[in-house]
Amino acid sequence: MAENLSAENFSHVLKRFIARRGYPKLILSDNASQFQLVFKTIMEENANFLATKDMVWKNTVPRAPWNGGVYERLIGHTKRALRRAIGRKLLKEEELITLIIEIEGILNTRPLTYVGFDDYRFIRPFDFISPMASLDLPINYDSHQDEYTPYTIKTKDTLVKYWTSTLTTLDVFWKLWKEEYLTSLRERTQRELKSPRIVEKRVPHENEIVLLNEPEIPRGVWKLARIIKINRGWDGKIRSATIQLPNGKQIDRSINILYPMEIDATEDNGR
């Protein structure tokens, strides 16, 4: 987290990232002045720095935000959910930093695609850094606090109240972000027709591995399902599907709660 948008602060953020994760292969940035100043400074001090570290620094096209459509949309989902999750709460700096890093964990443990359905394995962004690592956090089941003022933790009860409040914020963020994220997965796979105002809904197909979204699923948990059969109504429209869970159980569910994965196997097969 940066204190402000100055080049100096961005430089500190970049140094912290490299110290924790190592040198990135690619830095993709927009044309904001602070990014360009840091890039210029690096190149002036050592023109071969990026090459020696096997790094590439790319800038998006000026005044063309759609160039970063995929990640810009994820950033937008995260910002909106974070604002709504915090609401009118007043967070200390260390609380905000902790919350953002925990949210980073939520984003980086989302499923990209599946490895094996029967053993319930999927690939997450985090697996490229720490394969199969678990980032499970306690779940808060009973708190509806809307706002609070920062206070000093002096007693056990105060500590428990504080801990519960932080879990509540994470739970609210998870609910809001997941809703936007899943919606974007469905919209991304819709095929536009000739008229820009008409969009054909994506039709699920048999044997497709999908995400199953049900209200009782706790924070950070993702359910996979395989579509066994597409069920059509009397009018020929698809309203439900028979799905198989990793434990072998088959159930009927509405297609409204079945979502394609971020990286779909059918995309590769069609290329």
C-alpha positions, 0 to 999 in steps of 0.5 A, a space after each residue: 500500500 502506498 501513502 500517496 501517488 508520488 514517484 518516491 512512494 511508487 519506488 518504495 512499493 516496487 522495492 518492497 515487492 521485489 524484496 518479497 517476491 523477487 524480480 518480476 518478468 514483466 511490469 505492465 503499467 499505464 502512463 501515469 507520471 509517477 510510473 514514467 519517472 521511476 522508469 526513467 530514473 532506473 534507466 538513467 542510473 543503469 541502462 542495462 538494469 532491466 536486461 540484467 534482471 531479465 525484466 521487461 517494462 511495458 506501458 499501455 497505450 495512452 488514453 486507451 484504458 480498454 487495453 488493460 480490460 481484464 485486469 482493470 475490471 478485476 481492479 474495479 471489482 476489488 475497489 468497489 467491494 472494498 469501499 462497500 465493505 469498509 463503509 463508514 468504519 474508521 480504520 487505523 493504518 495498520 488495520 487497513 494494511 492488514 485488510 488489503 493484504 488479506 484481500 490480496 489472499 482472497 483474490 490470489 486463491 480464486 480458481 483459474 482452471 481445474 487440474 483434476 475434477 475427481 480430486 477437487 484440484 484447481 490452479 490459483 494465481 497463488 500456486 505459481 508462488 507457493 503451490 498448494 499453500 493454504 490461506 484459510 482464515 477464521 470465518 465469522 458467523 455472527 456479527 452485523 456491526 456497521 461502523 466503529 471507531 478505532 480503539 485501544 485493545 486492553 481487555 480480552 473482550 475488546 480483542 475478541 470484538 476487534 477480531 470479530 469486526 475484522 472478520 466481518 469486513 472480510 466476509 462482506 468484501 468476499 460476498 460483494 467481490 464474488 458476486 461481481 467477479 462471477 458476473 464478469 465471468 459469465 459476461 466475458 463468455 457471452 458472444 456479441 451478435 451483429 447488433 451491439 445492443 443484443 447479447 446472446 447468453 452463454 449456453 453451458 454444455 455437458 461435461 463442462 467443469 463449472 463453478 457452483 455458487 450457493 449462498 451457504 458457501 463460506 468465504 474463500 471456498 469454491 465449489 466445482 461441478 461437472 455438468 452431466 445433463 442439460 435440462 430444457 423446459 417445455 419451451 425448449 429453454 435451458 433452465 437447469 442442469 444435472 451436475 455431479 459433485 467431486 464426491 460423485 453425488 448428482 443433483 439438479 441446479 439452476 444454470 443461474 448459479 453455474 459459472 464458467 471458470 476464468 480459464 475454460 478448457 473449451 477455449 483451448 480446444 477451440 483454438 
